[in-house]
Amino acid sequence: MQIKIEVDLSPEELRRFLGLPDVGGLQEDVVAFLRDKVSQAGEFDPAAFLKGNLESLRRNPALQRLLEGARARAAGAANESADEPAAEPPPRRPRTRRRR
């Protein structure tokens, strides 16, 4: 035996029926916050960002590896023009897994 019941409810009525909180105001606040952040992203100044975060960028190991590779390639290009063998880029450190 099968019984089918069809109920026509709006999402708001279903939330109320299940006892879920009304999140309409919270949703409006989140949307307004995101709109504000997106509009600020259009006003992003890369020079000011670099100036304010230069020291933390200097200590970043990924950036250091990128710069070392660029220096090695630049030195290799200079060596090739002088008919010397190209310098190899520095070896990469193996990745280690973090314990949790």
C-alpha positions as CSV (number, residue, x, y, z in Angstrom):
1,M,0.0,0.0,0.0
2,Q,1.3,3.4,-0.9
3,I,0.1,6.7,0.4
4,K,1.2,10.0,-1.2
5,I,0.7,13.4,0.3
6,E,1.4,16.5,-1.6
7,V,1.9,19.7,0.4
8,D,2.2,23.1,-1.2
9,L,4.3,25.3,1.0
10,S,6.5,28.3,0.4
11,P,10.2,28.0,1.7
12,E,9.4,30.5,4.4
13,E,6.4,28.4,5.6
14,L,8.5,25.2,5.6
15,R,11.2,26.9,7.7
16,R,8.6,28.1,10.2
17,F,7.0,24.7,10.3
18,L,10.3,23.0,11.0
19,G,11.2,25.6,13.6
20,L,14.2,27.0,11.7
21,P,15.1,30.6,12.5
22,D,14.2,33.4,10.1
23,V,17.5,34.2,8.4
24,G,16.2,36.9,6.0
25,G,17.8,39.8,7.9
26,L,21.1,37.9,8.2
27,Q,21.1,37.1,4.5
28,E,20.5,40.8,3.6
29,D,23.5,41.8,5.9
30,V,25.7,39.2,4.2
31,V,24.8,40.4,0.7
32,A,25.4,44.0,1.7
33,F,28.8,43.1,3.2
34,L,29.8,41.2,0.1
35,R,28.7,44.1,-2.2
36,D,30.9,46.5,-0.1
37,K,33.9,44.2,-0.3
38,V,33.5,43.7,-4.1
39,S,33.3,47.5,-4.6
40,Q,36.4,48.0,-2.5
41,A,38.2,45.4,-4.6
42,G,37.8,47.7,-7.6
43,E,39.7,50.3,-5.6
44,F,42.7,48.0,-4.9
45,D,46.1,49.7,-5.2
46,P,48.9,47.1,-5.7
47,A,51.6,49.6,-4.9
48,A,50.1,50.4,-1.5
49,F,49.6,46.7,-0.8
50,L,53.2,45.9,-1.6
51,K,54.4,48.8,0.5
52,G,52.4,47.7,3.5
53,N,53.2,44.0,3.2
54,L,56.8,44.0,1.9
55,E,58.4,42.5,5.0
56,S,56.1,39.5,5.1
57,L,56.5,39.0,1.4
58,R,60.3,39.0,1.8
59,R,60.0,36.2,4.4
60,N,57.6,34.1,2.3
61,P,59.4,30.8,1.3
62,A,57.4,30.4,-1.9
63,L,58.3,33.8,-3.1
64,Q,62.0,33.2,-2.2
65,R,62.0,30.0,-4.4
66,L,60.3,31.9,-7.2
67,L,63.0,34.7,-7.1
68,E,65.9,32.2,-6.8
69,G,64.6,30.4,-10.0
70,A,64.3,33.7,-11.8
71,R,67.8,34.7,-10.8
72,A,69.1,31.3,-11.9
73,R,67.4,31.7,-15.3
74,A,68.7,35.2,-15.7
75,A,72.2,34.0,-14.9
76,G,71.8,31.1,-17.3
77,A,70.7,33.5,-20.1
78,A,73.8,35.7,-19.3
79,N,76.0,32.7,-19.4
80,E,74.6,31.4,-22.7
81,S,75.4,34.7,-24.3
82,A,79.0,34.5,-23.0
83,D,79.3,30.9,-24.5
84,E,79.5,29.4,-21.0
85,P,77.5,26.4,-19.8
86,A,74.2,27.4,-18.2
87,A,73.9,27.3,-14.4
88,E,71.4,24.8,-13.0
89,P,68.6,26.2,-10.8
90,P,68.9,25.4,-7.1
91,P,67.4,22.0,-6.1
92,R,63.9,22.1,-4.6
93,R,63.4,20.9,-1.1
94,P,61.1,17.9,-0.8
95,R,57.7,18.6,0.6
96,T,57.0,17.3,4.1
97,R,53.7,16.3,5.6
98,R,52.5,18.1,8.6
99,R,51.2,16.2,11.5
100,R,47.7,17.0,12.7
